[in-house]
Amino acid sequence: MSGKIVITLHAHLPYVNHPDFPYFMEENWLFEAITETYIPLLMVFNRLITDGVPFGVTMSITPPLFEMLSNQTLKDKYRKYLKSLIKLTEKEVDLTNHEEPLKHKCALKYLDDFQNTLDFFDNCEGSLISEFKKVENTGALELITCNATHGFLPLMRVNPQAVHAQIAMGVKAFEERFKEHPKGMWLAECGYYPGLDKELQEQNIDFFFVDSHAFWYANIPPRYDVYRPIVTPNNVFVFARDPESSEQVWSAQYGYPGDPNYREFYRDVGFDRPFDYVKEYMDPAGNRINTGIKYYSVTGDVGLESKKLYDPDKGLETAKRHAKDFVNKKVAQVNRLTDMMEVEPIIVAPFDAELYGHWWYEGPKFLESVFRELAETDGVRSSTPHEVIESMGSVQVVTPAMSTWGANGYNETWLNGNNDWIYPHLQEAEARMVEIATKYKDSTDPIYIRALNMCSRELMLAESSDWAFIMTTGTTVEYAVNRTKTHLSRFLELYDAIKVHNINEKVLEHYEWLDPIFPYMDYHVYSLKQ
Amino acid sequence: MIKLNKGKTIRQLKKEAMHLKIKGYYNMRKAELVKAIFDRKVELMRKADGIENMKMNQLRSFAKEIGLKVARKTTKFKLLEKISNIFSAWEYSEENTKQKKDRKSISATSSLNKISERKVVKTEIELPKTYKKDKLVGLAVNPNWLHFYWDFSERTKEIFKESLPVFLRVYDVTYIDFNGTNAHRTFEIELNPNTSKYYVFVPQPNADYLAEIGYKDGNEFVSLIRSNLVTTPSSSPNFAQMELWMDLRTRQKFSEISSKKFVTRIENLIGASSMPTSIDVISGGHSFFWLSGRRNV
């Protein structure tokens, strides 16, 4: 009896880059994720490789994220951010020397961790992309791309050319930065609809992921439920999420990250210490922000003020225990499934990468332990989509149902009273983009080409599903609204300028400098073939 | 916000337009001048985004553009200050000093400059309220809800003004080549003339819908705009006699009878100890109770 588990980590952040400001609060999203998730994950992979532990994992790194990771200005800002964090941690080590011993223990651990993070960053000369590639070259990690700016495709389908552009740029961007063709694509928010597979097939994408009900409500019920990949009529493989695996990690009630021994996210020295003491590490406008230095544990169902101190050793112990439990449950699940199926069950467990480390501090350690446990367990092996596909003799042909991994499984997170105002503008801009990209598809004038490429960037940045999502969830809404409006109005401005043959090179240059995403942008992805 | 110079004389306006290097200002009428000056200022302030990072020669040419004379020995700091003063002069001199100081509130990214200020500063970017095109777009929200938004050309707007009320019709056209009259079911709702979007409930998941906006001429529905085809997602398992498979070595497809259900999935059951009631549902009897319990009947 054996089975495979395909653990997939979806790493994504919206493109936030403000070179016109020395400090910009939302840029910290990237910096926190580098320190807490991306580098820790890379360290986990490297340790497993050094120790000779066989493992298989899939990561989708979205184009906005790897574009930020390739941006020198952001890299410089990150280094500055991390050095300042280390300074604060040094202060904390001194201060906690006179406080509770557990706090001091934490502070020392943070100092050690942050210094190792800086060393890691410097040793790879700030190129996390090449570090991911190194892991991929060992065969343990399979890297895949995402549609260009994480645009939400089920609502974009009224403009098929805009969908094409998102998919084609998602592939091109990955090829430019990783110097290889991506075999798989993560569709933003697992947003899929029948027919999208044709577009993927045309871009030579071998596989993608969907939520469970894409299989459950498919045109023909898959014989093995979500436990074997299927192939679409256009020959693209599809892997569907196993609800049990997600529940074990995600469930508010039973999920691992809520364990009392784990670190509490919401108690941070950025908020706990006197303002004057932390001032120079805060937002210069005078707002408190999270620093990543946290001394308290989840404790239980108590108010933030009643949290108990965090003990890193206990946290680590708990992560190891949870990893063991997770693997035991996977073995039991595989045994149960094997009784029902006459072929090997495939369990697909996709997660947001940022859950590990950023939200769930012990998450990377949990993953490391899961891989170590799996390597020593008969019956379940960690694997990658490509390996799974190669192991299959035959596959069922199915058209999955329209679905997303959002709340309730469809589109309501990205289309409701809080954000529906964006679609008339986005879809008008998409139509106009196709219009000018088709009209000027043979243009040789460098300024037109630049303007058309910048139009494409502005449109794609406006299309990021993150803005609609933020408008729904209600935090930093103003930023999301501003970004949507900024990109759309710049788009309209450039569109008008192209139409009346009055492109202002200064303005164009300025926009190119502000949003240098996809320097290799080619507006022809929007041109209709005639 | 930039102030509109409505109070100035035409001579003052022309002088200002000259400084701002507005083409053809000499033949403009007053309203045109006001508009041109306003637009030019918006453009210039937009350009000033990131001005702090400009090189001195760039700054000098920018200063020229806004009609500022620059002495040869001016320092960068002085020049920035001068430019900033000019911008302030362009703006409303309202009591709200926070808004006044934030000359960059014109651009969304810049309004984020100081976080403490951005709580007061609302984005100044206005997207067009209409694109003056006939458009009706349907989007699926979930298996039972559709979203429609629309936009009218000037001409359509006029027609509707003459022929209120306006109706939205939704047709279930699943597996149908729709000709305007052969839908499985037709739904209709009168539209509030001030809205340009609506959410509608449709009974059938996994179905194709089309919508039209139009008015009534007697008993006849006159459609002016038709939407795209919008498909509701499937929300329950389908059944099939045959399965299609593919041999991955030969790439040959073959059919098999789906005789056996291999994996039994237990679905969540929703339940309660008593049936939930809704007073909004109109039923045949007991109208006394539900009517008295209802507001806005």
Interface residues (C-beta under 8 A of the other chain):
Chain A: H18 P19 D20 F21 F24 M25 E26 P154 L155 V158 Y193 W216 Y217 A218 N219 I220 P221 R223 Y224 D225 Y227 V231 N235 D283 P284 A285 G286 N287 L337 M340 M341 E342 M392 G393 S394 V395 Q396 V397 V398 A401 M402 S403 N408 G409 Y410 N411 E412 L415 N416 D420 Y423 P424 H425 Q427 E428 E478 Y479 V481 N482 R483 K485 T486 L488 S489 L492 K506 V507 H510 W513 L514
Chain B: E43 R46 K47 D49 G50 N53 S107 A108 T109 S110 S111 L112 N113 K114 I115 S116 E117 R118 T123 I125 L127 P128 Y131 K133 K135 V137 L139 A140 V141 N142 P143 W145 H147 Y149 D151 S196 K197 N206 N228 T231 P233 S234 S235 S236 P237 N238 F239 A240 M242 E243 L244 W245 M246 D247 L248 R249 K253 S258 K260 K261 F262 V263 T264 R265
